[in-house]
Amino acid sequence: MVLGGIGGANTQTGLIFEGKVDLATFLSQQKDYFVNENQEVFYKNEKIARIFKKYKLYDFLQELGINWKYFISKRLLPDDSIFVVINNTIYIIECKFQSVPGSVDEKLQTCDFKKKQYQKLFSRVNIEVEYIYLLSRWFQKPEYKDVLDYIISMHCQYYFEYIPLQKLGLPVPK
């Protein structure tokens, strides 16, 4: 994707980075998907997931009977997250956009710590945690090779401008 350009052929089967990503809007535009006002995700009329942005994740934890203050010292606020019922996994999605050098560089090196913090919270209810960066193409530069290798070595993931639905544990429309 070129700055100001239009996405490629994969736009139908994955979450696309467009500066600010909204998972609920994206999913509601996909065939056989519906997202209601409570951010519940349905595929072919079957509830398959729930979406949480920032502080809303803590409402979900409260529903699960988890008081975050007992397990971590400071709240983490994910850009987006989705709890996929069919595989009992919460996917934490952090969107990082960069077009000039800056502080985002160091934020990529925090994935291990943040994933472990989320695991502390969700292990209480046996929910798996996946931590994913959705990155702008800026991070494809050679100087990011080491940090991208580090992300993978910490069992986290990254994608450039696009996350395939199946990587979020979601059905792919035909």
C-alpha positions in Angstrom: 0.0 0.0 0.0 1.3 3.4 -0.9 0.7 6.4 1.3 -2.6 7.8 0.1 -3.0 4.7 -2.2 -5.5 1.9 -2.3 -5.0 -1.6 -0.8 -4.2 -4.7 -2.9 -6.0 -7.9 -3.6 -5.9 -9.1 0.0 -8.3 -6.4 1.2 -11.2 -8.9 1.3 -9.7 -11.4 3.7 -7.9 -9.4 6.3 -7.7 -6.3 8.5 -6.1 -3.5 6.6 -3.9 -0.8 8.1 -5.1 2.6 7.1 -3.5 4.9 9.6 -6.2 4.1 12.2 -7.7 0.7 12.1 -11.2 -0.1 13.4 -11.7 -3.9 13.6 -15.5 -3.6 14.1 -16.0 -1.5 11.0 -13.8 -3.8 8.9 -15.6 -6.9 10.0 -19.0 -5.5 9.6 -18.1 -4.8 5.9 -17.2 -8.5 5.3 -19.6 -11.0 3.7 -21.6 -12.9 6.3 -20.3 -10.8 9.2 -22.3 -8.6 11.5 -21.1 -6.6 14.5 -23.8 -5.3 16.9 -23.8 -2.2 19.1 -22.2 -4.3 21.9 -19.3 -5.1 19.7 -20.3 -8.8 19.5 -19.2 -10.4 16.2 -21.5 -12.8 14.3 -20.6 -14.9 11.3 -23.6 -16.4 9.5 -25.7 -15.5 12.5 -23.5 -17.3 15.0 -21.7 -15.3 17.7 -18.0 -16.0 17.3 -16.2 -13.1 19.0 -16.3 -9.8 20.9 -14.2 -6.7 20.2 -12.7 -4.4 22.9 -10.9 -1.1 22.4 -8.7 0.5 25.1 -10.6 0.6 28.4 -13.4 -1.7 27.2 -11.1 -4.6 27.7 -11.3 -4.0 31.5 -15.1 -4.2 31.4 -14.6 -7.7 29.9 -12.2 -8.6 32.7 -14.7 -7.5 35.2 -17.4 -9.7 33.6 -14.9 -12.6 34.0 -14.5 -11.7 37.7 -10.9 -10.5 37.3 -9.8 -7.4 39.1 -6.8 -6.3 37.1 -5.3 -4.4 40.1 -4.6 -7.7 41.8 -2.4 -9.0 39.0 -0.7 -6.0 37.2 0.3 -2.6 38.5 -0.8 -0.5 35.6 -3.4 -0.8 32.9 -2.4 -1.6 29.4 -4.7 -0.1 26.7 -4.7 -2.1 23.5 -5.6 -0.3 20.3 -7.9 -3.2 19.5 -8.5 -6.6 20.9 -10.8 -9.4 19.9 -11.9 -12.4 22.0 -12.6 -15.3 19.6 -14.9 -17.7 21.3 -14.3 -20.6 18.9 -10.7 -20.9 19.9 -10.8 -19.3 23.4 -8.1 -16.8 22.5 -7.9 -13.0 22.9 -5.9 -11.3 20.2 -4.3 -8.0 21.3 -3.7 -5.8 18.3 -1.3 -2.8 18.5 -1.2 -0.6 15.4 2.0 1.3 14.8 2.2 3.8 12.1 5.4 5.7 11.3 6.5 7.9 8.4 9.5 9.5 10.1 12.0 8.3 12.8 10.6 8.5 16.2 9.6 7.0 19.6 7.5 4.2 18.0 10.8 2.4 17.3 11.3 1.5 21.0 7.6 0.6 21.6 8.1 -2.4 19.4 10.6 -3.8 21.9 7.9 -4.1 24.6 5.9 -6.9 23.1 7.2 -9.6 25.5 6.5 -7.6 28.6 3.0 -6.6 27.4 2.1 -10.1 26.3 3.1 -11.5 29.7 1.0 -8.8 31.5 -2.0 -9.9 29.4 -1.3 -13.5 30.1 -1.3 -12.8 33.9 -4.8 -11.4 33.5 -6.3 -14.0 31.3 -4.6 -17.1 32.7 -7.1 -16.9 35.6 -9.8 -18.0 33.2 -7.7 -20.2 30.8 -8.0 -17.8 27.9 -5.0 -17.8 25.5 -3.3 -14.6 24.6 -1.8 -13.6 21.2 0.0 -10.3 20.7 0.1 -8.8 17.2 1.5 -5.7 15.8 -0.1 -4.2 12.7 2.7 -2.1 11.2 3.0 0.5 8.5 5.4 -0.3 5.7 7.9 2.1 7.3 9.0 -0.8 9.5 10.1 -2.9 6.5 13.3 -0.9 6.3 16.5 -2.9 6.9 17.2 -1.1 10.2 14.2 -2.8 11.8 15.3 -6.4 11.0 16.6 -7.0 14.5 13.5 -5.7 16.3 11.3 -7.7 14.0 13.3 -10.8 14.6 13.0 -10.1 18.4 9.2 -9.8 18.1 9.1 -13.3 16.6 11.5 -14.7 19.1 9.2 -13.5 21.9 6.3 -15.5 20.3 4.5 -12.4 19.2 3.5 -11.6 15.7 3.6 -8.7 13.2 2.0 -7.9 9.9 2.5 -5.0 7.5 -0.7 -3.1 6.8 -2.8 -6.3 6.8 -3.7 -9.2 9.1 -5.4 -12.2 7.5 -8.7 -13.1 9.1 -7.5 -16.7 9.8 -4.6 -15.3 11.9 -7.2 -13.9 14.2 -9.0 -17.2 14.3 -11.9 -15.9 12.3 -13.7 -17.6 9.4 -12.8 -16.4 5.9 -15.9 -15.6 3.8 -16.2 -17.5 0.5 
